[in-house]
Amino acid sequence: MKSYLLNPHAQLFRFGNPIETESLSYSRDRLELQIEASLPLFEVDCKTDETVLRYKMNKGDRVLGLGEAMGGADKRGRYIEAYATDDPVHTPDKSALYGAHNYLFISGHSHCGIYLDFPGRISYDIGFTHPDEMIIIIDGVDFDLYFFQNETLLETVQAFRNLQGVGYAPPKWAFGNQQSRWSYDTRNKILEVADNMRKKWLPCDAIYLDIDYMEGYKNFTIDSTRFPDFEDMVKEMRTKGFRLIPIIDAGVKIEPGYEVYEEGIEKEYFCTNIKGEPYKAAVWPGWVHFPDFQKPQVRKWFGEKYKNLVDFGIEGFWNDMNEPSIFYTCEGLKKFIEKAKECERKNLDLKDYFELETLFETLSGSKEDYESMYQMLEGHRTSHHKIHNLYGFNMTRAAAEGLQDIGSNKRFLLFSRSSFTGMGRYAGLWTGDNHSWWEHILLMIYMMPSLNMGGFLYIGSDIGGFGGDASAALLIRWSQASLLTPLFRNHSALGTRNQEPYAFDDKTTDTMRKVLELRYALIPYIYSEYMKAALKKDLYFKLLSFEYDDDHSKEVEDQLLVGDSAMMAPVYRENDRGRYIWVPEEMLLWKTVMNHQDEFQVIRPGHHYMHLELEETALFIRKNKMIVLSEPAQNVDLMNFSYLTVLAFVDHYAEYHYYDDDGISMEYKDNEQQGMIFRIHQHENAYKISVDQKGNMDVKIINFMITNMQGEFTEIVYQVSDGSLQSKQPE
Amino acid sequence: MKSYLLNPHAQLFRFGNPIETESLSYSRDRLELQIEASLPLFEVDCKTDETVLRYKMNKGDRVLGLGEAMGGADKRGRYIEAYATDDPVHTPDKSALYGAHNYLFISGHSHCGIYLDFPGRISYDIGFTHPDEMIIIIDGVDFDLYFFQNETLLETVQAFRNLQGVGYAPPKWAFGNQQSRWSYDTRNKILEVADNMRKKWLPCDAIYLDIDYMEGYKNFTIDSTRFPDFEDMVKEMRTKGFRLIPIIDAGVKIEPGYEVYEEGIEKEYFCTNIKGEPYKAAVWPGWVHFPDFQKPQVRKWFGEKYKNLVDFGIEGFWNDMNEPSIFYTCEGLKKFIEKAKECERKNLDLKDYFELETLFETLSGSKEDYESMYQMLEGHRTSHHKIHNLYGFNMTRAAAEGLQDIGSNKRFLLFSRSSFTGMGRYAGLWTGDNHSWWEHILLMIYMMPSLNMGGFLYIGSDIGGFGGDASAALLIRWSQASLLTPLFRNHSALGTRNQEPYAFDDKTTDTMRKVLELRYALIPYIYSEYMKAALKKDLYFKLLSFEYDDDHSKEVEDQLLVGDSAMMAPVYRENDRGRYIWVPEEMLLWKTVMNHQDEFQVIRPGHHYMHLELEETALFIRKNKMIVLSEPAQNVDLMNFSYLTVLAFVDHYAEYHYYDDDGISMEYKDNEQQGMIFRIHQHENAYKISVDQKGNMDVKIINFMITNMQGEFTEIVYQVSDGSLQSKQPE
């Protein structure tokens, strides 16, 4: 083991000779070798083919992080595996989901964290077997361990965030409402969704194409029967104000004559079996091969294929099935069928039936299948199993790099199901195939800050739930809880009840309109906070304990700080008409009320029960903070960001950096200071407001709506001209 | 439709010619026929072969009841089916579980309720399809509908409870801690559990025998290899202070020479196919027949079989697999195997694979199987499907009636997995195969009051969860939440982690000991409240809204009133160190603290955050109420109920009926007044206490520990001699 000091708060411990995953992005020029450094706090046991880390947890220790995983924000008591898995039933005991997120932070009397840069399987027993012990087993001996330590929890996490590189920036329209379903599988169905949205005045920016838009589930093809003249359709949709977002799967259909298949075979671009023959498995198209995304030339090739759809006018994609998901292999299914026949011969014996059941249940995504698939790694044929967790990351990196070449200066919407740390530089992710369960609203709330720590910023869950049937109330509460998630997408599965915002009764449609309009009104704030988090390698979602020191803030997992100024505390239980909240300092509660004026209320520090009817949405503005709004419209393109409203809650002095840019070009990259600084000084009974501008901004009017600690409200309208600020009304 | 007035609060609406289920137990001698009565509030649509009931829900309406079902106490927004189902994965969207409980109560501006006495399938769409409409579909046209209405919610539910008959009374020892697992499958394993319990000073009254104690899963047999000299073993266990509780399954193994099978065939006691041949299905023993419990002579025959085990000294049973559970039938499995072969012929085609998957998933408990099974009903061969929901009820009735004959004046422990309204007269139930999920603690809390409404009183969930792996903290919190459930049993599945109270670390064992000792200390109160609820047809578990009128009490679903005097508000989320509580009036909080004196605190009305570490258990005593305790011991038989402690929280005057009896004989039946009445008058700064005694009681010393509204504590020790009361200390 070698040790390097990266900075006062980050050390690298290198075990053996690790595979370069490229998950982090920092300069390795000046790594300072440490003599005789040893890993703090963790006990290390290096075995022949695995490594065991042990950490003795103290009574007050909380264990945060691990990204996409079941359980609360604090993972103590859990057993979690990092092994990308396509499991569509997220019951509370599932140990592995789609992503592999090997970072965790221990928050107690002091704060520390680790990141394990290792592409194979890792298991985390966080006080599950022994209540006070964390046991991490790494399925190998070659890996990088990063150790972080700083004064506060936030600074400790930032020490990790700082190594992750600038985050992915989607186009601004990608913060609008997006409507999806498996499947709007004809041109007419898509048009119907679009028309319903507009007819019911439900703002919406994008409609999704799930697998059925393809011809035979072949990537980069269009089924011309169901989608005749696709290019024209994309144009028509753009005229109506919608983008179409097609899905791309990992597997390439085996079909002679299909270009992608033929090229992949010819150039040996596919993963193989041990003999070097292309590896075959069944997914949606039937038999497929999987591109070996570990090879740079394969990434380049696959990334360029997105051009087929970009040329039709497509501006966004979602990458799916890239764990990679395997329904079955020849070998697996044959073994199962043999067992079935045996079962018949043995007169349908119970023992055979149970064996049959086990065989069937393990047919999909079996470790054996991953072990028998091979990828090329630095010139060597390597079992896919050893680098399994990189697959979705590299597929999505291929897409991102391809799209950057295709679009030159243009941003694309891109997110993926499977992920590995580092993918946040290239794309977002969604939390996969959740269910229409109330419990999964809470799960989403738990996941958001955990994912942020790993640099995944453009994130969200399938609103309303993917599997199972949503009720109207579930959709409403889920939408309210997603009010500020960067990705705001309603998605549902084949065979489930329709759950578009207009699919229920009129009252539900009205409530959903109100939620969606609030979402759109908040886009200036959401975009500003998102972009700052991406550019400054900061967090967008934070647990209360990242900002507040009091004991109770450490406990709270169902309220989140969102950006610099807001706190959310959604209702997530069926039939509840309110919830308890912890308010660590004075906050301004903004509550929308159906058919009435919104309510604003100063909430004093402490525990409260907040009434919140199904039709009401709540948002909290922190003390000496402000949020920026503009008028909602039917889509983001139609919004006018020249006219802003600033909602501020001010005790003496508040300052806010409002970031904005053109929302579509790549020019944001070196310009994190872009935007305006709003400063509000409270002086006796008046406010002094100043605005500093940097970069090109087209803001004309700013309506400052200021509430003080006593709940007194002042409205000041300012006109911006030539970069300077003028009051519209006599001061 | 005919209508009868049963009493001012209960009407019977008879549709067609219903099957007599015997679910209710009230005198039908004086049914008063109502001329031109129509069903209030519900719209009825009688179709050819089904009946649809519609009810327009108002904004504030809550829909309570429906017994064993997923979701909160308020079922609004849910879709629920009454069709007994052996589904071992209770995800939030499951519509049917093991029991069929066709009662619901609508609580809004006014209160009403219905009970549908119908043995077939019923579906309840409670605002799922249309947020404000309840649609009930009865799979038939012959049924009894009972309609209840009264001033308060409690009185409305009591109008239903009053028709249900006196509840099942288990022996007193059945309120002790019970330890189960699938499976302690040898004599040595049972002894090891018993020894561990005693060695670690963990009170325990019973250890369970799951299916492996039988020879080849044959009911009423003992595997003599694994359990040599069973009678001696039962005796040895009794000497150690444990009862053994064997399982009995519904299916009878097809095995020539096996007495139960041979008799059943000879006497035509089994359910048949349409041709009248015994119906064959596979369950644990392999191929079985199902006794036709609809026939009185079959019930008598099966009930008598329990004597085989009672003769060994057995005093309690659990009836399982009585939905009845079917793993597969010949026809089903053959169809599946044919499909598998076809899949092979078609070169493992994806479409065939999905069909195969569906076939496999529907192999167990398919409606088709139930439709092709037949039972005799009033001399007619009737499809089991039509009376499906009565199966477990009648099996358990068979057992209860058999045991009453066998034991004459003795009570047996008896509970069942499947159930129908009315079974609460004969036995208890457990909530089936839950999981080691934190969410299932909350589910248990929701289910308890819902089950009570239907007269199921001896109830509990598998503490620690049946499926999946429990953590130490989960077991502790689940045990705390079950502190007052009549059935207190830790049970877990084959292949899961051991979860006995001693199976974790020493600290967990210590905490569990403390929880168990508290449980035992509370047995006088638990038993008193249980027996009064059974005898007076009252409720043991109640939602707060049954006793408190304020608006917020209507919202609360995660706190329960237990008996007359107590409220529970357990912590049920992982890593939480406290929870919010709503206290509608002053209550006394009793909190156990590890290694310290217990804490008592007067809680003022309102919302509070209650700190409660993992090691702490909380119990609330209501105003002007008291609970009765005695010293815990290693089992109930060893407890001394002559020495009692009364914990009272008194403002002016409190009165309590302490019920007690011999705990084992049937003589309780006509003696609901049995016991003592404690009266505490607060007079200026002193208390005047009086005790009235009725029936044989052996109470010698009562230690009154009284707290007043100011939190001031007074202890008064009384000696009872010759039925009169004397102070032990100078007044």
Interface residues (C-beta under 8 A of the other chain):
Chain A: R62 G71 G72 D74 R76 G77 R78 Y79 V89 T91 P92 D93 G127 F128 H130 P131 D132 A282 W284 P285 G286 F327 Y328 C330 L333 K334 F336 I337 A340 K341 C343 E344 L348 D349 L350 Y353 E357 F360 H435 S436 W437 W438 E439 G468 D469 S471 A472 A473 L474 F504 D505 K507 T508 H552 E555 R573 E574 N575 D576 R577 G578 Y580 W582 H607 H608 Y609
Chain B: R62 G71 G72 D74 R76 G77 R78 Y79 V89 T91 P92 D93 G127 F128 H130 P131 D132 A282 W284 P285 G286 F327 Y328 C330 L333 K334 F336 I337 A340 K341 C343 E344 L348 D349 L350 Y353 E357 F360 H435 S436 W437 W438 E439 G468 D469 S471 A472 A473 L474 F504 D505 K507 T508 H552 E555 R573 E574 N575 D576 R577 G578 Y580 W582 H607 H608 Y609
